[in-house]
Amino acid sequence: MELQVGRLLRERGRAEVFVTDEPCPPDLTEVGVEACRGPVHIEGRATSTGDGVLVEGRITVPVTLLCSRCLSPYPAEVEAHFQEKFVPRTRRRHRDEEEGGVPEGVEAVADEDDQVEFFENNRIDLGPLIREQLMMAVPMKGLCREECRGLCPICGQDLNQGTCQCQVEETDPRLAVLR
């Protein structure tokens, strides 16, 4: 998703609201998403700060996850909030040159502490930000329901669907060496 911010940069404090649906990023499967059940819904606001643009908003996407206890797929909705400041690359370079920090022709590099991203040609690409926020919002160990009983550690029976005949001895693992 790209934002055209040329009009915003002309007037400090000016804001624009955006709402869009985008295709689901394919690399969500790397963090445990079984499948996307719909598009990524993005709504937000872009505000001119005078030296850049502050973009904030919310992302939601319906997905199918695998339960970490019983391995059954279940529907869920991943939601993430974001806030990021974007600065025109040329404006940053000129400011550094005026301060004598970076010689002409050398591109300025942001410090690790800077919480800004750069954009060029009055276009902000939100794709990497959206992908990053969604990947961080996916639960590490999702549960189909809070009372999920999981699988039997011996036979693999789904204990939510019924019991098994396995005898599980519960021993204190600290005493296992005494066997």
NORGI-V155943 format. One record per backbone hydrogen bond with DSSP energy under -0.5 kcal/mol. CO is the residue of the C=O (numbers start at 1). NH is the residue of the N-H. Records with the same first field share a line. If there is no record, write none. Layout:
# NORGI-V155943
CO = NH / NH
This chain:
# NORGI-V155943
1 = 126 / 127
3 = 5 / 124
5 = 9
6 = 10
7 = 10
8 = 11
11 = 14
14 = 48
16 = 46
18 = 44
20 = 42
22 = 40
25 = 28
26 = 29
27 = 30
28 = 31 / 33
29 = 32
32 = 34 / 66
35 = 64
39 = 41
40 = 22 / 42
41 = 60
42 = 20
43 = 58
44 = 18
45 = 56
46 = 16
47 = 54
48 = 13
52 = 49 / 50
53 = 55 / 86
54 = 47 / 56
55 = 84
56 = 45
57 = 82
58 = 43
59 = 80
60 = 41
61 = 78
62 = 37 / 38
63 = 76
64 = 34 / 35
65 = 74
67 = 71
69 = 151
72 = 67
74 = 65
76 = 63
78 = 61
80 = 59
82 = 57
84 = 55
85 = 117
86 = 53
87 = 119
88 = 92
89 = 93
90 = 94
91 = 95
92 = 96
93 = 97
94 = 98
95 = 99
96 = 101 / 102
97 = 100
103 = 106
105 = 107
111 = 114
115 = 85
117 = 87
119 = 89
120 = 123
122 = 5 / 6
123 = 120 / 125
124 = 3 / 126
126 = 130
127 = 131
128 = 132
129 = 133
130 = 134
131 = 135
132 = 136
133 = 137
134 = 138
142 = 68
145 = 148
150 = 159
152 = 156
157 = 152 / 159
158 = 161 / 162
166 = 168
167 = 169
168 = 170
169 = 171
171 = 173
172 = 175
173 = 176
175 = 178
176 = 179
